[in-house]
Amino acid sequence: MKKEKALIVFQGKKIRRIWHEKEWWFSVVDVVSILTNSVDAKDYWYRLKKREKENSEVELSTNCRQLKLPASDGKYYTTDCANTESMFRIVQSIPSKKAEPFKRWLAKVGYERVQEIENPELTQKRMKELYKQKGYSNQWIEKRVRGIAIRDELTDEWGKRGVEIDKEYSILTAEISKATFGLTPTEYKKVKCLKNENLRDHMDDIELILTMLGEATTTRFTKERDSKKFPHLKKDAKDGGSVAGSTRKDIEKRLGKSVVSDENYLTTSESKKRLALKSKYTKSN
């Protein structure tokens, strides 16, 4: 599971999660915040662990994992995460009226994942339904889903060849993007006035197709060259992106304008607000 599904919503509140050891792990602090409305969820979680240990000698954090999740600043930090079983135990220790509905919701999330393992097509179906609810066209959704499959194939190939840390995945991805569009993903997000949103969810058809071309070509180069070391994988990424970059330049030459678009799928008001801030920042610098 990739970052596209790293957030899930309970009663309008977002909960960060990560796919680890073949199951979902949820941010404990996010769950505590939702169930307690605490102004300092981290402190509440600390005190909850301390109280349980003193009263029942139970270490709530024993079955938690310190995993990296994105914060509001877009960076990744280690935080306590719990799987479905461990989260049920933590929730039992929180005196909250919201606990029972949350337990049912958590059980439903777990059940849906079991269904998806047994029938992978359900994952795509649910993903498509989510994009439709957000107002995306069927044509765009099909390209987005195909792009996810291509991306997964590439990252799986990198994983087989020794890429382990997030930083290396980011570097390789940036190489493809830079060669394809002349922009790293971070720079591209600034063009579109995005913050923590997924860049690909705000690309138009051509941008998505070029992204797929760059990543599919990189996968082909890596397999054909049997690249194993990071420097070689980096060269594959640059070469794969360059193929897509040449296509982009040819399109732009015939169109007479840039393919890189500042358009996004934010709400009109939010988009205008961010554009205004971007204009103000540009003028002041």
C-alpha positions in Angstrom: 0.0 0.0 0.0 1.3 3.4 -1.0 0.9 6.9 0.3 -2.3 7.4 -1.7 -4.1 5.4 1.0 -2.1 6.6 4.0 -5.0 8.6 5.4 -8.4 7.3 6.5 -11.3 9.2 7.9 -13.5 8.6 11.0 -16.4 11.0 11.5 -14.7 13.6 9.5 -11.4 13.3 11.3 -8.2 12.1 9.6 -6.2 9.2 10.9 -2.7 8.5 9.6 -1.8 4.9 8.9 0.9 2.9 7.2 1.1 -0.6 5.7 3.6 -2.5 7.7 4.2 -6.2 8.1 1.3 -7.1 5.9 -1.3 -5.1 7.9 -2.4 -1.5 8.7 -0.9 0.3 11.6 -2.7 3.4 12.8 -1.3 6.5 14.5 -2.1 6.2 18.2 -1.9 9.9 18.8 -4.5 10.6 16.0 -6.9 8.1 17.6 -6.4 9.5 21.0 -7.1 13.0 19.7 -10.4 11.9 18.1 -11.7 9.9 21.1 -10.7 12.5 23.8 -10.8 15.9 22.0 -7.6 16.5 24.0 -5.7 19.7 23.2 -2.5 17.8 23.6 -3.0 14.2 22.4 0.7 13.3 22.8 0.6 14.2 26.5 -2.7 12.3 27.0 -1.2 9.2 25.4 1.9 9.5 27.7 -0.3 9.8 30.8 -2.6 7.0 29.6 0.4 4.6 29.3 1.7 5.7 32.7 -1.7 5.2 34.4 -2.3 1.7 32.9 1.2 0.6 34.0 0.6 1.8 37.5 -2.9 0.4 37.9 -2.8 -2.9 36.0 0.9 -3.3 35.2 0.0 -3.3 31.5 2.4 -1.7 29.0 0.2 -0.3 26.3 3.1 0.6 24.1 4.5 -3.0 24.1 2.7 -3.9 20.9 3.1 -0.6 19.3 5.7 0.2 16.6 7.7 3.4 16.1 6.9 4.1 12.4 7.4 7.1 10.3 4.3 9.1 9.4 3.8 12.5 7.7 3.3 15.5 9.9 1.5 18.8 9.2 4.8 20.3 7.9 5.0 17.5 5.2 8.0 15.9 6.9 8.1 12.3 8.3 8.6 11.6 12.0 8.5 8.4 14.0 5.4 8.0 16.1 3.6 5.2 18.0 1.5 3.1 15.7 -0.8 0.2 16.6 -2.4 -2.5 14.5 -6.1 -3.3 14.7 -5.8 -5.7 17.7 -3.5 -3.5 19.7 -5.6 -0.4 19.0 -8.7 -2.2 20.4 -6.8 -2.7 23.6 -5.7 1.0 23.7 -9.2 2.2 23.0 -10.6 0.1 25.9 -8.4 2.1 28.2 -9.8 5.5 27.1 -13.0 6.6 29.0 -14.9 8.0 26.0 -18.4 7.8 24.6 -16.9 7.7 21.2 -15.1 4.5 21.9 -17.8 2.0 20.9 -18.6 3.6 17.5 -14.8 3.7 16.9 -14.5 0.0 17.7 -17.1 -0.8 15.1 -15.5 1.4 12.6 -12.1 -0.1 13.2 -13.5 -3.6 12.9 -15.0 -2.6 9.6 -11.7 -1.2 8.3 -10.0 -4.5 9.2 -12.8 -6.6 7.6 -12.6 -4.5 4.4 -8.8 -5.2 4.3 -9.4 -8.9 4.6 -11.9 -8.7 1.7 -9.3 -6.8 -0.4 -6.7 -9.5 0.3 -9.1 -12.2 -0.9 -10.3 -10.1 -3.8 -7.8 -7.3 -4.9 -10.3 -5.9 -7.4 -12.2 -4.5 -4.4 -9.3 -2.2 -3.7 -9.5 -0.6 -7.1 -13.3 -0.4 -7.0 -13.2 1.5 -3.7 -10.5 3.8 -4.9 -12.4 4.7 -8.0 -15.6 5.4 -6.0 -13.5 7.7 -3.7 -12.2 9.7 -6.7 -15.7 9.9 -8.2 -17.0 11.4 -5.0 -14.3 14.0 -5.3 -15.6 14.9 -8.8 -12.9 13.3 -11.0 -14.0 12.1 -14.5 -14.0 8.4 -15.3 -11.3 8.9 -18.0 -9.0 10.6 -15.5 -9.6 7.9 -12.8 -8.6 5.1 -15.2 -5.3 6.9 -15.9 -4.7 7.5 -12.2 -5.3 3.9 -11.4 -3.1 2.7 -14.2 -0.4 5.2 -13.0 -0.6 3.7 -9.5 0.0 0.2 -10.9 3.0 1.4 -12.9 4.4 3.2 -9.8 4.0 0.1 -7.7 5.8 -2.0 -10.3 8.7 0.4 -10.2 9.0 0.7 -6.4 8.7 -3.1 -6.1 11.6 -3.4 -8.6 13.6 -0.8 -6.6 12.9 -2.7 -3.4 14.2 -6.0 -4.9 17.4 -4.2 -5.8 18.3 -2.8 -2.4 16.4 0.4 -2.0 15.2 0.5 1.6 15.0 4.0 3.1 12.4 6.6 2.1 15.1 9.1 1.2 16.4 6.9 -1.6 12.9 6.4 -3.0 12.5 10.2 -2.9 15.8 10.8 -4.6 15.0 8.4 -7.4 11.5 9.8 -7.9 12.9 13.3 -8.0 15.4 12.2 -10.7 12.5 10.9 -12.9 10.4 14.0 -12.3 13.3 16.5 -13.0 14.1 14.8 -16.3 10.5 14.5 -17.3 9.2 18.0 -16.3 12.2 20.0 -15.4 10.9 20.1 -11.8 11.3 17.9 -8.7 8.0 16.9 -7.0 8.6 19.5 -4.4 9.0 22.3 -7.0 6.1 20.9 -9.0 3.8 21.2 -5.9 4.8 24.8 -5.5 3.7 25.5 -9.1 0.3 24.0 -8.3 0.1 25.7 -4.9 -0.1 22.4 -3.1 0.9 21.7 0.5 0.5 18.2 1.8 -1.7 17.0 -1.0 -0.7 14.2 -3.4 0.8 15.8 -6.5 -0.5 13.2 -8.9 -4.1 13.8 -7.7 -3.7 17.3 -9.1 -2.2 16.4 -12.5 -4.2 16.6 -15.8 -4.3 13.8 -18.3 -1.1 14.7 -20.1 0.9 15.2 -16.9 -0.3 11.8 -15.7 0.6 10.1 -19.0 4.1 11.6 -19.0 4.6 10.5 -15.4 3.6 7.0 -16.3 5.9 7.0 -19.4 8.9 8.1 -17.3 8.3 5.5 -14.6 7.5 2.7 -17.0 10.6 3.4 -19.0 12.7 3.5 -15.9 11.4 0.1 -14.8 12.3 -1.3 -18.3 15.8 0.1 -18.2 16.4 -1.2 -14.7 15.3 -4.7 -15.7 17.1 -4.8 -19.0 20.3 -3.5 -17.4 19.9 -5.6 -14.3 20.9 -2.6 -12.2 21.6 -3.3 -8.5 23.4 -0.5 -6.9 21.9 2.9 -6.1 24.1 4.9 -8.5 23.0 2.7 -11.3 19.3 2.9 -10.3 19.7 6.7 -10.2 21.0 6.6 -13.8 18.1 4.5 -14.9 15.7 7.0 -13.3 17.4 9.9 -15.1 17.4 8.1 -18.4 13.7 7.0 -18.0 12.7 10.5 -17.2 14.6 11.8 -20.1 12.6 9.7 -22.5 9.4 11.2 -21.1 11.1 14.6 -21.1 11.8 14.4 -24.8 8.1 13.5 -25.4 7.1 16.5 -23.3 9.3 18.9 -25.2 7.9 17.6 -28.6 4.3 18.1 -27.3 5.1 21.6 -26.1 6.8 22.5 -29.4 3.7 21.5 -31.3 1.3 23.0 -28.8 3.2 26.3 -28.4 2.9 26.2 -24.6 4.1 24.4 -21.6 2.6 21.1 -20.6 3.3 21.8 -16.9 0.1 23.3 -15.5 -0.5 25.3 -12.3 -4.1 24.0 -12.3 -5.2 21.7 -9.4 -8.3 20.0 -8.0 -8.5 22.2 -4.9 -11.8 23.9 -4.2 -12.1 27.2 -6.0 -11.8 29.2 -2.7 -8.9 27.3 -1.4 -7.1 27.5 -4.8 -7.6 31.3 -5.0 -6.3 31.7 -1.4 -3.1 29.8 -2.1 -2.5 31.6 -5.4 -2.9 34.9 -3.6 -0.3 33.8 -0.9 2.0 32.6 -3.7 1.7 35.9 -5.5 2.4 37.9 -2.3 5.4 35.7 -1.5 6.8 36.1 -5.0 6.4 39.9 -4.9 8.1 40.2 -1.5 11.1 38.2 -2.8 
